[in-house]
Amino acid sequence: MDTLDEIKKILTEILDIEGQEITPETYLVRELGTESIDLLELAVAINAHFHIEVKDDEIFVKALRLHLQKAKDEGFDPAKYLAESYPALTTARIEEILADIEGGPVLKVKDVQSYIEWQTKNKDND
């Protein structure tokens, strides 16, 4: 099972966006117009399809700006703090997010994919 292909199918169904190209680099909010109700549906669909626990903040980086503010307030390195808060994201992706934060919502398809693969791996190791 290809995780990316499954995510594309789920997104196409939830967002009714047949024919629109979805890549790992596609922004869910900026480009696909995903709203909070869509993210809720996406979380439920991912849970059902992949049989993993879906934590909204971790998969959708919902508290990203709060984590960044806390890191700033407490004098922590933002990248390291985000790595602890979002263990499914790679160091390279965290750096990418930090560079892109001013552009708006940073959630990409590849972030959802990373979360699913991370959760699946951790579930298999239990």
C-alpha positions as CSV (number, residue, x, y, z in Angstrom):
1,M,0.0,0.0,0.0
2,D,1.4,3.4,-1.0
3,T,0.6,5.9,1.7
4,L,0.7,8.9,-0.6
5,D,-1.7,7.3,-3.1
6,E,-4.1,6.5,-0.3
7,I,-3.9,10.1,1.1
8,K,-4.6,11.4,-2.4
9,K,-7.7,9.2,-2.7
10,I,-9.0,10.3,0.7
11,L,-8.3,14.0,0.0
12,T,-10.0,13.8,-3.4
13,E,-13.1,12.3,-1.9
14,I,-13.3,14.6,1.1
15,L,-12.5,17.8,-0.8
16,D,-14.3,16.8,-4.0
17,I,-11.3,17.8,-6.1
18,E,-11.1,15.3,-8.9
19,G,-8.5,16.1,-11.5
20,Q,-6.4,18.4,-9.3
21,E,-2.9,17.3,-9.0
22,I,-1.8,16.5,-5.4
23,T,1.8,16.0,-4.7
24,P,3.8,15.7,-1.4
25,E,4.5,19.4,-1.7
26,T,0.9,20.5,-2.0
27,Y,-0.3,22.7,0.8
28,L,-3.6,21.5,2.3
29,V,-4.9,24.9,3.3
30,R,-3.1,27.3,1.0
31,E,-3.7,25.3,-2.2
32,L,-6.5,22.8,-1.6
33,G,-8.6,25.2,0.6
34,T,-8.9,22.6,3.3
35,E,-11.0,23.9,6.3
36,S,-11.2,22.6,9.9
37,I,-14.2,20.4,9.1
38,D,-12.3,18.9,6.3
39,L,-9.3,18.2,8.6
40,L,-11.7,16.5,11.0
41,E,-13.0,14.3,8.2
42,L,-9.5,13.6,7.1
43,A,-8.5,12.5,10.6
44,V,-11.4,10.1,10.8
45,A,-10.7,8.7,7.4
46,I,-7.0,8.2,8.2
47,N,-7.9,6.5,11.5
48,A,-10.3,4.1,9.7
49,H,-8.1,3.5,6.7
50,F,-4.7,3.1,8.3
51,H,-5.8,1.9,11.8
52,I,-3.6,4.4,13.6
53,E,-4.2,6.8,16.4
54,V,-4.6,10.3,15.0
55,K,-3.7,13.2,17.2
56,D,-4.9,16.4,15.6
57,D,-2.1,18.6,16.7
58,E,0.6,16.2,15.7
59,I,-0.8,15.3,12.2
60,F,-2.0,18.8,11.3
61,V,0.6,20.9,13.3
62,K,-2.3,22.8,14.8
63,A,-0.4,24.3,17.7
64,L,2.7,25.1,15.7
65,R,2.6,28.9,16.4
66,L,1.9,28.2,20.1
67,H,5.0,25.9,20.3
68,L,7.1,28.5,18.6
69,Q,6.0,31.2,21.0
70,K,6.7,28.9,24.0
71,A,10.1,28.1,22.6
72,K,10.8,31.8,22.3
73,D,9.4,32.7,25.7
74,E,11.5,30.0,27.4
75,G,14.7,30.5,25.4
76,F,14.6,27.2,23.6
77,D,15.9,26.5,20.1
78,P,12.7,26.6,18.0
79,A,13.8,23.7,15.7
80,K,14.6,21.4,18.6
81,Y,11.4,22.3,20.4
82,L,9.3,21.6,17.3
83,A,11.2,18.3,16.8
84,E,10.1,17.2,20.3
85,S,6.5,18.4,19.7
86,Y,6.2,16.9,16.2
87,P,8.4,13.7,16.2
88,A,7.0,12.6,12.8
89,L,8.6,15.6,11.0
90,T,12.2,15.4,9.9
91,T,14.8,18.0,10.8
92,A,14.8,19.2,7.2
93,R,11.0,19.6,7.1
94,I,11.1,21.6,10.4
95,E,13.7,23.9,8.9
96,E,11.5,24.3,5.9
97,I,8.5,25.1,8.0
98,L,10.5,27.7,10.0
99,A,11.6,29.4,6.8
100,D,8.0,29.3,5.4
101,I,6.1,30.3,8.6
102,E,5.3,33.8,7.4
103,G,3.6,32.5,4.2
104,G,0.6,31.2,6.1
105,P,-0.6,27.7,7.0
106,V,2.4,25.4,6.4
107,L,0.7,21.9,6.4
108,K,1.7,19.9,3.4
109,V,0.5,16.5,2.1
110,K,4.0,15.2,3.0
111,D,3.5,16.1,6.6
112,V,0.3,14.0,6.8
113,Q,2.2,11.2,5.0
114,S,5.1,11.4,7.5
115,Y,2.7,11.2,10.4
116,I,1.0,8.2,9.1
117,E,4.2,6.4,8.3
118,W,5.6,7.3,11.7
119,Q,2.5,6.1,13.5
120,T,2.4,2.9,11.5
121,K,6.1,2.2,12.3
122,N,5.6,2.9,16.0
123,K,2.4,0.8,16.1
124,D,4.4,-2.1,14.5
125,N,7.1,-1.8,17.1
126,D,4.7,-2.1,20.0
